[in-house]
């Protein structure tokens, strides 16, 4: 297999792996369909975001996006962004 084929496989594997693992990662840090668990990493993020914003979590913030993805799954745009990031990591892995 040539360099171009190895690079293509790494990009596809990175993109696919990121999309498949995203729900598991969100669940592992407690952004779930049931909400945020008290005392969890997600709760700490939410608390920090609320304090920084005067008592509420700003719409469109990282915490709001992660909670939305945890509750309803990834949107098409979020899936594309995660796949793009994973593909980039796969490509970069071929450079080392």
C-alpha positions, 0 to 999 in steps of 0.5 A: 500500500502506498503513502497516498492509500495509507493517508486516505485510510488514516483520514477515513478511520479518524473521521469514522472513529471520532463520529462513532466514539462521540456519544460514548465520550459525551456519556463518559463525562456525563452529558447524557440524555437524562441530563447532567449528573450532580458532581460529575465533570459535566456539572463542574463545566456547567457550574463554571460556565454559569458563574462566568455568565452571571448565573446562566449557561449562554446559548451556543456555548461549549457546555450548551452544545455538549449538553444538547448533543448528549440529550439529542445526539449530534446534529448533522453540522456537529457530526460533520465537525467531529468527522472533520476533526477526526479526519485531521487527527488521522492525517496528522498521525501519518506525518509522525 
